[in-house]
Amino acid sequence: MQFLELDIDTLKAYQIKNTSRYFFSQSYDYARMAEKNKLKHRILAVIENDTLLAYGIFLYFRHKKIFYRVTAQYGPIMDYTNKELVTFYFKQIKQYFMKQWRVVSVRVNPFLSQRFYEDVTYMGDNQVATDVDAILSNLQFKALNMDMFDDLTLPTQCVYTKSLGDINGKDLLKQFPQKTRYTINKTMKEGVLVREIDIFDTHDAHIFNTINKETELRNGVKTRDIAYFQTMKSVLGKHVHFMVTYIDCPVYLENIEQTIDQLEREQLDLSEKLALGKVNVKKTENKLKELKENTVVWQAKREKTLELQAQEGDMIYLSCASFIESGQDFIYFSSGSMDKFSRFEGPSAMIYTMMLYAIKNKFMYFNFYGTSKQFLEMDAADYGVLQFKRSFEGNIEYFMDNYELKRF
């Protein structure tokens, strides 16, 4: 086995050919992002007989001005059942970085489940993870019991994902709980639309940024600026999508008028048949009552929409999000929403639309990205966000800890 530095093109060629799973932070696109942002990094690999056996993208994060903490997020990637390979790779990593006097520590996050869950229910431990932990411990790597919620340079130990392998688009809605199905159907009736924006267009970028900043003010979590997302697009191209949900008031009002007209025509038709004695009286009266009630509901929608249009204009933007295509995973990377329009459930319409896209394009996982390890605790910082993710029925993926090898 040979340990060596890898270039981005070689990693790209391997990842395009190979079907093994990896997350965005261990992708060739991520390495290109690091290069574009002038973020020091190395791709370190093991090759045997021209076959790539292991690789990891390591980022150099500044520490006390002149030093670095080197970090692999959700990596390295390898067959963790191969103890010889695992031992060889981490020994080489230790030797490689400890020769660099400015590197004070190396942190790794083996891309391997430590525990198994169904939704948030614990199902058991992974013995392979126990074996890898022993190898790392023997090499003086220490489990930190920390992740992104403690240190922004670390990945979250838990993510929430939905497996898409056996689902087709026609059956997707059936996969969700009744409440989620109701919410998604409601967004369709309420005229919620989803579109991809051009992040370089001034108007579109302003919409995206406005929603993100409103979200930042509400929850206190700093969002990335437009320049960051524009850099993403320039590097990732068609592999990244920037989306918004919105209501087009003129279009929605036209649909409402058509619905009311249809309901009124049905009432008139039934009333005429009832007068002529051509229909069952009781059934027809019940149907007429239902039609009148529905008409009142849609008339109320019209009044509310006209009021909203007068206050906010023709286009009402509800939420935004970015999505990354990365190997087997379609990643829900970032999101924001306008609290005053939460009743329209823009994020639910967004997820349903993009999950359909992921299925159509044969992704294996819809990746809701990170969640805290305290996913059963109601006072967890992201508890509400996790409940939204859970409404689409996925599973917690509980990865191995972040491990650190310190120089001192």
MARSE-347552 format. One record per residue (C-alpha): residue number from 1; residue in one letter; x, y negated, z. Coordinates in pm, 1 decimal. Layout:
% MARSE-347552
NODE  num  residuo        xx        yy        zz
NODE  NUM        A         X         Y         Z
...
***
This chain:
% MARSE-347552
NODE  num  residuo        xx        yy        zz
NODE    1        M       0.0       0.0       0.0
NODE    2        Q     120.0    -348.2     -90.0
NODE    3        F      26.9    -667.6      95.8
NODE    4        L      31.7    -983.0    -117.4
NODE    5        E    -117.4   -1323.0    -191.0
NODE    6        L    -392.5   -1320.9    -452.1
NODE    7        D    -492.5   -1594.3    -696.1
NODE    8        I    -853.1   -1702.0    -748.2
NODE    9        D    -881.2   -1559.2   -1100.7
NODE   10        T    -778.8   -1213.0    -982.3
NODE   11        L   -1034.0   -1225.6    -700.8
NODE   12        K   -1299.4   -1345.6    -945.3
NODE   13        A   -1231.2   -1059.1   -1185.0
NODE   14        Y   -1255.8    -809.4    -899.1
NODE   15        Q   -1578.8    -950.0    -755.0
NODE   16        I   -1747.9    -962.6   -1094.9
NODE   17        K   -1664.6    -594.3   -1158.6
NODE   18        N   -1713.9    -460.4    -806.6
NODE   19        T   -2053.2    -422.1    -637.1
NODE   20        S   -1938.2    -426.3    -273.0
NODE   21        R   -2108.5    -689.0     -60.0
NODE   22        Y   -1948.2   -1011.0      63.0
NODE   23        F   -2073.6   -1345.9     186.5
NODE   24        F   -2012.9   -1682.9      22.2
NODE   25        S   -1716.3   -1769.0     246.9
NODE   26        Q   -1527.6   -1471.0     100.2
NODE   27        S   -1616.4   -1542.2    -263.4
NODE   28        Y   -1403.9   -1677.5    -544.9
NODE   29        D   -1648.2   -1969.5    -565.9
NODE   30        Y   -1570.1   -2055.9    -204.5
NODE   31        A   -1197.9   -2047.9    -280.0
NODE   32        R   -1262.7   -2284.3    -571.3
NODE   33        M   -1454.6   -2514.6    -335.5
NODE   34        A   -1161.5   -2513.7     -92.2
NODE   35        E    -925.4   -2595.3    -377.9
NODE   36        K   -1148.4   -2877.6    -501.1
NODE   37        N   -1167.9   -3025.1    -149.4
NODE   38        K    -790.3   -2988.5    -105.0
NODE   39        L    -844.5   -2755.4     191.0
NODE   40        K    -538.3   -2541.1     247.2
NODE   41        H    -617.4   -2171.5     213.3
NODE   42        R    -470.8   -1833.8     122.7
NODE   43        I    -624.5   -1522.7     -31.1
NODE   44        L    -444.9   -1225.6     123.5
NODE   45        A    -496.8    -876.5     -12.6
NODE   46        V    -388.0    -514.0      -9.8
NODE   47        I    -336.9    -333.0    -340.0
NODE   48        E    -253.8      30.2    -405.3
NODE   49        N    -198.7     172.6    -755.1
NODE   50        D    -341.5    -146.8    -907.9
NODE   51        T    -660.2    -108.1    -701.5
NODE   52        L    -767.0    -388.6    -470.9
NODE   53        L    -845.0    -231.6    -133.2
NODE   54        A    -884.7    -532.9      94.2
NODE   55        Y    -894.8    -911.0      74.2
NODE   56        G    -966.2   -1213.7     286.4
NODE   57        I    -988.6   -1588.2     228.2
NODE   58        F    -816.4   -1769.1     515.0
NODE   59        L    -871.7   -2141.2     575.5
NODE   60        Y    -623.3   -2364.6     756.5
NODE   61        F    -804.5   -2589.7    1005.8
NODE   62        R    -606.0   -2875.6    1161.2
NODE   63        H    -526.1   -2846.4    1530.1
NODE   64        K    -360.7   -3129.0    1727.5
NODE   65        K    -244.5   -3316.7    1416.6
NODE   66        I      42.0   -3094.4    1298.0
NODE   67        F     -75.4   -2742.4    1380.9
NODE   68        Y    -329.1   -2506.7    1225.3
NODE   69        R    -583.3   -2252.0    1332.0
NODE   70        V    -625.5   -2015.3    1040.1
NODE   71        T    -970.9   -1862.2    1002.6
NODE   72        A   -1139.1   -1598.1     787.1
NODE   73        Q   -1517.2   -1643.1     796.9
NODE   74        Y   -1712.0   -1318.5     747.8
NODE   75        G   -1390.5   -1150.1     649.9
NODE   76        P   -1171.3    -982.5     558.3
NODE   77        I   -1355.2    -746.2     322.3
NODE   78        M   -1252.3    -380.0     313.2
NODE   79        D   -1365.1     -25.4     386.1
NODE   80        Y   -1362.0     -38.5     765.1
NODE   81        T   -1399.4     338.5     792.6
NODE   82        N   -1043.4     367.2     656.1
NODE   83        K    -846.5     325.6     980.1
NODE   84        E    -510.1     340.4     803.3
NODE   85        L    -609.7      53.1     574.9
NODE   86        V    -758.1    -152.2     859.7
NODE   87        T    -445.4    -110.3    1072.5
NODE   88        F    -210.7    -189.2     783.3
NODE   89        Y    -402.1    -502.0     679.1
NODE   90        F    -424.5    -658.3    1024.2
NODE   91        K     -59.0    -577.6    1099.6
NODE   92        Q      38.3    -758.4     781.4
NODE   93        I    -187.9   -1052.4     866.8
NODE   94        K     -20.0   -1079.1    1205.8
NODE   95        Q     330.0   -1077.0    1055.7
NODE   96        Y     236.9   -1315.3     772.8
NODE   97        F      94.9   -1593.4     990.1
NODE   98        M     321.4   -1557.9    1292.1
NODE   99        K     613.4   -1645.6    1064.5
NODE  100        Q     452.4   -1986.9    1007.5
NODE  101        W     549.8   -2197.1    1309.8
NODE  102        R     267.9   -2448.3    1255.9
NODE  103        V       3.3   -2175.9    1282.6
NODE  104        V     -96.2   -2148.6    1649.4
NODE  105        S    -364.4   -1884.6    1599.1
NODE  106        V    -533.4   -1658.9    1344.6
NODE  107        R    -905.2   -1585.8    1369.3
NODE  108        V   -1082.9   -1307.4    1184.9
NODE  109        N   -1446.4   -1200.3    1169.7
NODE  110        P   -1464.0    -843.9    1030.5
NODE  111        F   -1744.8    -812.3     777.5
NODE  112        L   -1899.7    -519.0     958.1
NODE  113        S   -2217.5    -479.1    1163.1
NODE  114        Q   -2154.1    -430.7    1532.6
NODE  115        R   -2517.8    -353.1    1611.5
NODE  116        F   -2822.8    -257.0    1409.4
NODE  117        Y   -3163.4    -426.3    1433.4
NODE  118        E   -3509.9    -401.0    1285.5
NODE  119        D   -3629.9    -759.4    1284.1
NODE  120        V   -3504.0    -858.0    1632.1
NODE  121        T   -3539.2    -513.9    1791.0
NODE  122        Y   -3210.4    -346.9    1886.0
NODE  123        M   -3168.5      -3.3    1724.6
NODE  124        G   -2813.2      98.0    1816.7
NODE  125        D   -2438.4      31.4    1798.2
NODE  126        N   -2202.5      96.2    1507.6
NODE  127        Q   -1925.4     339.7    1603.8
NODE  128        V   -1708.3     212.0    1318.2
NODE  129        A   -1712.4    -134.2    1478.7
NODE  130        T   -1597.9      20.7    1806.8
NODE  131        D   -1302.1     179.4    1625.2
NODE  132        V   -1210.7    -148.9    1453.0
NODE  133        D   -1230.5    -332.3    1785.4
NODE  134        A    -975.0     -87.8    1928.5
NODE  135        I    -738.0    -146.8    1635.0
NODE  136        L    -763.6    -523.9    1672.7
NODE  137        S    -711.4    -503.8    2048.2
NODE  138        N    -396.0    -296.2    1998.9
NODE  139        L    -262.5    -572.4    1774.9
NODE  140        Q    -337.8    -838.8    2042.1
NODE  141        F    -643.9    -983.5    1866.4
NODE  142        K    -890.3   -1090.5    2137.6
NODE  143        A   -1268.9   -1111.1    2098.9
NODE  144        L   -1373.4   -1474.1    2150.5
NODE  145        N   -1743.2   -1424.4    2221.2
NODE  146        M   -1787.2   -1749.1    2026.8
NODE  147        D   -1932.7   -1846.7    1692.4
NODE  148        M   -2047.5   -2154.5    1500.4
NODE  149        F   -2276.5   -2261.6    1785.6
NODE  150        D   -1959.6   -2306.5    1994.3
NODE  151        D   -1707.1   -2407.4    1724.9
NODE  152        L   -1805.4   -2533.2    1378.8
NODE  153        T   -1498.2   -2373.2    1217.9
NODE  154        L   -1627.8   -2026.1    1310.7
NODE  155        P   -1909.7   -1836.4    1135.5
NODE  156        T   -2225.8   -1734.2    1317.3
NODE  157        Q   -2211.8   -1378.4    1446.2
NODE  158        C   -2575.1   -1320.3    1349.6
NODE  159        V   -2760.9   -1384.0    1025.8
NODE  160        Y   -3119.9   -1309.8     928.2
NODE  161        T   -3172.6   -1135.5     594.8
NODE  162        K   -3451.0    -971.3     397.8
NODE  163        S   -3366.1    -672.9     179.7
NODE  164        L   -3516.7    -715.3    -168.0
NODE  165        G   -3402.9    -388.8    -325.5
NODE  166        D   -3740.8    -214.2    -352.8
NODE  167        I   -3965.6    -518.9    -392.4
NODE  168        N   -4107.8    -651.4    -719.0
NODE  169        G   -4241.6   -1001.2    -762.1
NODE  170        K   -4605.2    -893.0    -793.8
NODE  171        D   -4594.5    -721.8    -454.7
NODE  172        L   -4389.5    -983.1    -267.3
NODE  173        L   -4684.2   -1154.3    -100.7
NODE  174        K   -4801.5    -818.3      34.8
NODE  175        Q   -4469.4    -783.2     219.7
NODE  176        F   -4552.7   -1069.1     455.5
NODE  177        P   -4774.6   -1082.0     766.3
NODE  178        Q   -5129.4   -1209.1     722.8
NODE  179        K   -5047.3   -1551.6     868.3
NODE  180        T   -4761.9   -1600.5     618.8
NODE  181        R   -4979.8   -1489.7     327.1
NODE  182        Y   -5246.3   -1737.1     436.6
NODE  183        T   -4990.2   -2019.3     461.3
NODE  184        I   -4845.1   -1951.4     115.8
NODE  185        N   -5190.5   -1928.6     -42.9
NODE  186        K   -5278.4   -2254.0     131.3
NODE  187        T   -4978.0   -2430.5     -25.6
NODE  188        M   -5101.8   -2324.4    -368.8
NODE  189        K   -5450.8   -2458.3    -298.5
NODE  190        E   -5310.4   -2779.2    -148.0
NODE  191        G   -5121.2   -2859.6    -467.6
NODE  192        V   -4767.9   -2807.2    -332.5
NODE  193        L   -4517.3   -2784.0    -617.7
NODE  194        V   -4151.8   -2677.2    -625.1
NODE  195        R   -3886.7   -2803.3    -863.7
NODE  196        E   -3511.4   -2799.9    -906.6
NODE  197        I   -3349.1   -3141.2    -897.8
NODE  198        D   -3039.5   -3285.0   -1062.2
NODE  199        I   -2813.1   -3371.2    -768.9
NODE  200        F   -2620.5   -3615.5    -992.4
NODE  201        D   -2936.0   -3808.2   -1083.4
NODE  202        T   -2961.3   -4119.7    -865.0
NODE  203        H   -3334.3   -4083.5    -800.1
NODE  204        D   -3319.8   -3710.2    -726.3
NODE  205        A   -3014.1   -3749.5    -503.9
NODE  206        H   -3192.8   -4023.9    -308.1
NODE  207        I   -3493.5   -3796.6    -246.8
NODE  208        F   -3271.1   -3509.9    -132.6
NODE  209        N   -3065.0   -3733.0      95.2
NODE  210        T   -3369.2   -3909.2     244.4
NODE  211        I   -3526.1   -3579.4     351.0
NODE  212        N   -3196.6   -3453.3     494.6
NODE  213        K   -3136.9   -3772.5     691.7
NODE  214        E   -3490.4   -3769.4     833.2
NODE  215        T   -3426.6   -3412.6     947.9
NODE  216        E   -3092.7   -3514.2    1101.2
NODE  217        L   -3256.2   -3792.2    1303.0
NODE  218        R   -3524.7   -3553.6    1424.7
NODE  219        N   -3311.6   -3260.5    1538.8
NODE  220        G   -2975.8   -3426.6    1604.8
NODE  221        V   -2780.9   -3190.6    1377.3
NODE  222        K   -2558.1   -3374.0    1130.9
NODE  223        T   -2626.8   -3292.1     766.3
NODE  224        R   -2380.7   -3290.1     479.0
NODE  225        D   -2373.0   -3597.9     258.7
NODE  226        I   -2463.0   -3614.8    -109.3
NODE  227        A   -2096.5   -3617.1    -212.5
NODE  228        Y   -2056.9   -3270.9     -56.8
NODE  229        F   -2353.5   -3130.3    -249.8
NODE  230        Q   -2235.7   -3292.8    -572.2
NODE  231        T   -1895.0   -3129.8    -525.9
NODE  232        M   -2072.9   -2797.6    -473.5
NODE  233        K   -2259.2   -2840.2    -800.5
NODE  234        S   -1948.5   -2942.9    -992.7
NODE  235        V   -1769.2   -2627.7    -872.7
NODE  236        L   -2048.7   -2370.1    -851.0
NODE  237        G   -2255.4   -2483.9   -1147.6
NODE  238        K   -2552.5   -2253.0   -1207.0
NODE  239        H   -2470.3   -2059.0    -887.6
NODE  240        V   -2615.6   -2335.5    -667.8
NODE  241        H   -2968.4   -2477.4    -674.4
NODE  242        F   -3103.8   -2794.5    -514.9
NODE  243        M   -3479.1   -2780.3    -468.9
NODE  244        V   -3761.3   -3002.1    -344.3
NODE  245        T   -4127.8   -2942.4    -266.4
NODE  246        Y   -4377.0   -3216.9    -339.3
NODE  247        I   -4735.4   -3309.2    -414.7
NODE  248        D   -4810.7   -3489.2    -740.4
NODE  249        C   -5118.6   -3681.7    -627.6
NODE  250        P   -5264.1   -3761.2    -974.9
NODE  251        V   -5229.7   -3397.0   -1081.9
NODE  252        Y   -5368.0   -3267.6    -753.1
NODE  253        L   -5660.6   -3510.8    -765.0
NODE  254        E   -5741.8   -3395.8   -1117.5
NODE  255        N   -5742.4   -3033.8    -997.1
NODE  256        I   -5967.2   -3130.4    -706.0
NODE  257        E   -6215.0   -3300.5    -941.7
NODE  258        Q   -6221.4   -2993.0   -1165.4
NODE  259        T   -6283.8   -2770.8    -862.8
NODE  260        I   -6567.6   -2992.2    -737.1
NODE  261        D   -6722.9   -3003.0   -1085.9
NODE  262        Q   -6707.9   -2623.8   -1107.4
NODE  263        L   -6867.3   -2583.0    -763.5
NODE  264        E   -7145.2   -2827.5    -851.5
NODE  265        R   -7212.5   -2650.5   -1183.5
NODE  266        E   -7240.1   -2318.3   -1001.4
NODE  267        Q   -7484.2   -2472.6    -753.4
NODE  268        L   -7697.0   -2615.8   -1034.0
NODE  269        D   -7700.8   -2285.7   -1221.1
NODE  270        L   -7802.9   -2088.1    -911.6
NODE  271        S   -8066.8   -2345.8    -814.6
NODE  272        E   -8227.4   -2317.3   -1159.7
NODE  273        K   -8228.3   -1936.8   -1141.5
NODE  274        L   -8374.2   -1950.9    -792.0
NODE  275        A   -8651.5   -2184.5    -908.6
NODE  276        L   -8738.5   -1943.0   -1189.5
NODE  277        G   -8745.0   -1648.2    -948.3
NODE  278        K   -8477.3   -1459.0   -1142.1
NODE  279        V   -8249.5   -1383.5    -845.3
NODE  280        N   -8261.3   -1238.8    -495.8
NODE  281        V   -8374.2   -1526.5    -275.2
NODE  282        K   -8176.5   -1448.1      39.3
NODE  283        K   -7849.6   -1371.2    -140.2
NODE  284        T   -7880.9   -1679.0    -360.2
NODE  285        E   -7957.1   -1910.8     -68.6
NODE  286        N   -7653.0   -1776.3     117.7
NODE  287        K   -7437.5   -1827.9    -191.1
NODE  288        L   -7569.8   -2181.8    -235.5
NODE  289        K   -7489.9   -2258.1     126.8
NODE  290        E   -7133.6   -2130.3      75.3
NODE  291        L   -7090.5   -2337.6    -242.4
NODE  292        K   -7215.0   -2653.0     -70.1
NODE  293        E   -6977.9   -2599.2     222.3
NODE  294        N   -6685.7   -2549.5     -18.0
NODE  295        T   -6784.6   -2864.5    -205.1
NODE  296        V   -6775.4   -3064.0     118.7
NODE  297        V   -6430.1   -2921.9     195.8
NODE  298        W   -6293.6   -3023.4    -144.6
NODE  299        Q   -6455.1   -3366.0    -124.2
NODE  300        A   -6274.5   -3414.2     207.6
NODE  301        K   -5948.3   -3307.3      41.4
NODE  302        R   -6009.3   -3569.7    -225.9
NODE  303        E   -6059.5   -3844.2      31.4
NODE  304        K   -5749.5   -3743.1     227.9
NODE  305        T   -5540.1   -3725.8     -88.7
NODE  306        L   -5659.3   -4067.4    -205.3
NODE  307        E   -5571.9   -4208.0     136.0
NODE  308        L   -5229.1   -4041.8     124.5
NODE  309        Q   -5169.8   -4170.0    -227.8
NODE  310        A   -5255.0   -4525.0    -119.9
NODE  311        Q   -5008.9   -4502.4     169.9
NODE  312        E   -4719.7   -4310.5      11.4
NODE  313        G   -4750.4   -4338.9    -367.1
NODE  314        D   -4814.3   -4082.7    -638.8
NODE  315        M   -4532.6   -3842.2    -546.5
NODE  316        I   -4519.9   -3706.9    -189.9
NODE  317        Y   -4192.8   -3526.2    -114.2
NODE  318        L   -4224.0   -3266.7     161.0
NODE  319        S   -3899.5   -3071.4     195.2
NODE  320        C   -3566.4   -2993.3      32.5
NODE  321        A   -3319.5   -2705.3      34.2
NODE  322        S   -3006.0   -2572.4    -131.8
NODE  323        F   -2954.1   -2211.4    -237.6
NODE  324        I   -2634.2   -2030.4    -335.4
NODE  325        E   -2600.4   -1722.1    -554.5
NODE  326        S   -2318.8   -1513.5    -407.1
NODE  327        G   -2269.7   -1150.6    -505.8
NODE  328        Q   -2560.9    -942.7    -377.2
NODE  329        D   -2694.9   -1228.6    -162.9
NODE  330        F   -2918.7   -1520.1    -251.1
NODE  331        I   -2841.3   -1762.5      31.4
NODE  332        Y   -3074.7   -2019.2     187.3
NODE  333        F   -2784.7   -2253.1     254.7
NODE  334        S   -2936.5   -2578.1     383.7
NODE  335        S   -3278.0   -2731.3     434.2
NODE  336        G   -3464.5   -3040.9     544.5
NODE  337        S   -3826.8   -3147.1     577.9
NODE  338        M   -4042.1   -3452.2     638.3
NODE  339        D   -4211.4   -3406.7     974.3
NODE  340        K   -4508.1   -3629.0     888.8
NODE  341        F   -4596.5   -3394.8     600.8
NODE  342        S   -4544.5   -3069.1     789.5
NODE  343        R   -4913.0   -2975.3     751.8
NODE  344        F   -4851.4   -2909.5     381.5
NODE  345        E   -4605.0   -2627.1     466.8
NODE  346        G   -4350.3   -2726.6     201.6
NODE  347        P   -4074.6   -2493.6     332.5
NODE  348        S   -4304.8   -2189.2     302.5
NODE  349        A   -4380.1   -2271.7     -60.1
NODE  350        M   -4006.8   -2317.4    -116.3
NODE  351        I   -3906.1   -1980.6      30.7
NODE  352        Y   -4175.8   -1791.1    -158.2
NODE  353        T   -4077.9   -1951.2    -489.7
NODE  354        M   -3706.4   -1888.3    -441.3
NODE  355        M   -3758.9   -1534.0    -315.0
NODE  356        L   -3943.6   -1463.0    -639.7
NODE  357        Y   -3644.1   -1607.5    -824.7
NODE  358        A   -3405.6   -1385.9    -626.5
NODE  359        I   -3609.5   -1074.6    -706.7
NODE  360        K   -3631.7   -1164.3   -1075.9
NODE  361        N   -3253.5   -1208.2   -1087.9
NODE  362        K   -3191.1    -876.6    -908.1
NODE  363        F   -3035.6    -998.3    -584.2
NODE  364        M   -3030.3    -734.2    -311.3
NODE  365        Y   -3070.6    -970.4     -15.4
NODE  366        F   -3244.8   -1296.9      57.8
NODE  367        N   -3003.4   -1440.3     312.0
NODE  368        F   -3153.1   -1690.8     557.5
NODE  369        Y   -2798.8   -1749.2     685.1
NODE  370        G   -2694.4   -1798.6    1044.8
NODE  371        T   -2889.3   -1769.5    1366.4
NODE  372        S   -2774.1   -1779.0    1725.9
NODE  373        K   -2703.0   -1463.6    1925.7
NODE  374        Q   -2970.9   -1572.9    2173.5
NODE  375        F   -3243.7   -1488.9    1925.0
NODE  376        L   -3477.2   -1351.1    2193.2
NODE  377        E   -3452.7   -1660.1    2413.8
NODE  378        M   -3721.5   -1922.4    2362.5
NODE  379        D   -3488.6   -2201.6    2477.2
NODE  380        A   -3226.0   -2116.5    2212.8
NODE  381        A   -3132.4   -2417.9    1999.6
NODE  382        D   -3263.9   -2258.6    1680.2
NODE  383        Y   -3550.3   -2050.7    1821.9
NODE  384        G   -3817.1   -2230.4    1616.4
NODE  385        V   -3613.4   -2198.6    1297.0
NODE  386        L   -3571.6   -1825.8    1355.6
NODE  387        Q   -3947.6   -1780.4    1400.3
NODE  388        F   -3995.9   -1939.5    1057.8
NODE  389        K   -3743.4   -1697.1     907.6
NODE  390        R   -3907.7   -1402.6    1083.5
NODE  391        S   -4241.1   -1489.2     922.7
NODE  392        F   -4094.6   -1344.5     600.4
NODE  393        E   -4010.3   -1012.8     772.6
NODE  394        G   -3636.7    -948.2     758.2
NODE  395        N   -3375.1    -818.3    1000.3
NODE  396        I   -3100.6    -955.0    1222.0
NODE  397        E   -2754.2    -859.1    1097.0
NODE  398        Y   -2531.0    -863.2    1403.2
NODE  399        F   -2167.8    -871.4    1288.4
NODE  400        M   -1851.0    -811.2    1483.6
NODE  401        D   -1721.0   -1091.9    1700.7
NODE  402        N   -1470.9   -1356.8    1597.3
NODE  403        Y   -1125.6   -1234.3    1705.1
NODE  404        E    -822.2   -1452.8    1767.2
NODE  405        L    -450.3   -1378.4    1767.6
NODE  406        K    -262.1   -1656.0    1948.9
NODE  407        R     101.5   -1743.0    1907.6
NODE  408        F     132.1   -1842.5    2272.6
***
